[in-house]
């Protein structure tokens, strides 16, 4: 970022570093922090303060909070950073902050008839205009320092002031830094950090334009594409060997979900400038191709935010080698936007230009180029478009699409650590879109947004409050189905029913399992009615697998034999369409589930001895097929735990042999026990970093070796011990 075009290179580098440190400090979300930003160059100060405001006040995804659908009752977007100009008539920044908070109290979010809701976080405040005090009477200057001295009480007492929860960034020139140290030592001691920018002093007579707080929303923009979020993806179920899936079949942005191992996200979202920088190699390639001068002209734009410019340059550098036209289009639009700014055109014209830039990148994303750079350019460009024109009739579609872009940003490496923040921002967009859509007149858009909102809540459930978020997902999917009927579009209707079924399945893992699992099965069956297995074999097989998983789950609570047999029937049906040739990973998952269902059916008390032997043999066949397919995929992502499958296969072989009804000869017994031991050892080898699972598997190994001795005598035990790695023998022998 070039924060000062006239600065020396060393100053520019220094200022860039200071800017990023200051922005990070403000982004951390800590409370009761006092930061001093020291800058004598007022042009530079204005740039940095404006950049902080544009980046942090309404960060991409922070949108309107509306208490109702009516215009008169709507509340403006609530900022995370407020910029105030010091009141020279009464230079008390704390009073100004409290007055602002009195006029614009944090809205209450998440309120319902059952929950009181919570207030939105109190924003941070940056104060500019201290330099004008030098033109005020000495009494006014002393009054300012007096107010700073008094401000200590806001930090050292429990006085009822909202400022207690806020952060303060005070912009001052160097002379005022010295004055504060000497004349307001209490305030100085309360400081959290001092950030000094390099630059020459600016004459005090210069006419300055300060960034003001925004009283209107900084909502964002995207095109008119159908964004239904999910294609097909598998989620690992709560039980280690069962899987369930959900899908929205009309996704323009196919995305796969890699299980449910998601880490808790920090509350900080990185700035767009921090996310991406063009590498030196890319810059060199650009220069060789003759575009270096154009990139240089883009980097010197003064009206367009540096975050957007840098991201566009990054996309140009990566696309030049592939297609020169791809690199020229965004460059031309960006230069056109700069010219429009210079000519002071109507805001609607500026909005249209930013919208074209966003649409260009949206189309790239639709075509499969869902890179971090392209996503961020689309998001920022549309944010700018709506900031200049918030009355677009396309606003509901725009907000819906922005929600999906943020959902995609959550799915795009390396953003997994910020996942919760991105999903929450996506939800804000979807909720805002719903507040301005009339379901009676725009039923298709309304249903689409509700479906997407349900999916976002499902993702949020992986980070926090799973029961509550899955319940919210159910509300959203159910609302979507009120306006998305089978007569309108049977496949979209079926996809939404499948999503609803999956939400009920997940909620059943937390409360009222019988009620919710039965509702999941009903939704899945409703979805299945609208899929022709000949035309949609993969989706048909996927929903059959989902029904099987829900039936298997329900068998843990009621009618186990009946529900397990239902699970086996639908898993078998699913395997007619989820074949090794078509979808080997999905086929492996369903085979694994089928093996689990047979295992449980074999172990029911009412199962006869003859049936138990048959079910165990079928269990073994299913697990063997699943494991063989998994190993053939060479490390591809699986929706089930392969090591658990090895253990389960070993247990099935072990139980088959020790069952009193087993009538195989010694050679057959030995063969089954050897396979059992081999699978347990293979699982043990992969569990070295999972102590609890390792100890469980180690116990399986010892038990299997004992079975060798019991079934085949000392020769059998020696055979088993010969297969065990030497480093394990001392511990195993001590337990035999």
HELIX and SHEET records of a PDB file:
HELIX    1   1 UNK A    9  UNK A   27  1                                  19    
HELIX    2   2 UNK A   42  UNK A   52  1                                  11    
HELIX    3   3 UNK A   53  UNK A   57  3                                   5    
HELIX    4   4 UNK A   71  UNK A   73  5                                   3    
HELIX    5   5 UNK A   93  UNK A  103  1                                  11    
HELIX    6   6 UNK A  130  UNK A  135  5                                   6    
HELIX    7   7 UNK A  138  UNK A  150  1                                  13    
HELIX    8   8 UNK A  153  UNK A  156  1                                   4    
HELIX    9   9 UNK A  162  UNK A  165  5                                   4    
HELIX   10  10 UNK A  174  UNK A  183  1                                  10    
HELIX   11  11 UNK A  185  UNK A  189  1                                   5    
HELIX   12  12 UNK A  272  UNK A  275  1                                   4    
HELIX   13  13 UNK A  280  UNK A  288  1                                   9    
HELIX   14  14 UNK A  292  UNK A  299  1                                   8    
HELIX   15  15 UNK A  306  UNK A  319  1                                  14    
HELIX   16  16 UNK A  324  UNK A  342  1                                  19    
HELIX   17  17 UNK A  347  UNK A  366  1                                  20    
HELIX   18  18 UNK A  372  UNK A  388  1                                  17    
HELIX   19  19 UNK A  395  UNK A  411  1                                  17    
HELIX   20  20 UNK A  416  UNK A  418  5                                   3    
HELIX   21  21 UNK A  419  UNK A  435  1                                  17    
HELIX   22  22 UNK A  443  UNK A  460  1                                  18    
HELIX   23  23 UNK A  466  UNK A  483  1                                  18    
HELIX   24  24 UNK A  490  UNK A  507  1                                  18    
HELIX   25  25 UNK A  513  UNK A  529  1                                  17    
HELIX   26  26 UNK A  537  UNK A  554  1                                  18    
HELIX   27  27 UNK A  560  UNK A  574  1                                  15    
HELIX   28  28 UNK A  584  UNK A  602  1                                  19    
HELIX   29  29 UNK A  609  UNK A  632  1                                  24    
HELIX   30  30 UNK A  642  UNK A  658  1                                  17    
HELIX   31  31 UNK A  666  UNK A  685  1                                  20    
HELIX   32  32 UNK A  691  UNK A  723  1                                  33    
HELIX   33  33 UNK A  726  UNK A  735  1                                  10    
SHEET    1   A 5 UNK A  81  UNK A  85  0                                        
SHEET    2   A 5 UNK A 124  UNK A 128  1                                        
SHEET    3   A 5 UNK A 168  UNK A 172  1                                        
SHEET    4   A 5 UNK A  34  UNK A  38  1                                        
SHEET    5   A 5 UNK A 193  UNK A 196  1                                        
SHEET    1   B 2 UNK A  65  UNK A  66  0                                        
SHEET    2   B 2 UNK A  74  UNK A  75 -1                                        
SHEET    1   C 2 UNK A 108  UNK A 109  0                                        
SHEET    2   C 2 UNK A 118  UNK A 119 -1                                        
SHEET    1   D 2 UNK A 232  UNK A 236  0                                        
SHEET    2   D 2 UNK A 243  UNK A 247 -1                                        
END                                                                             
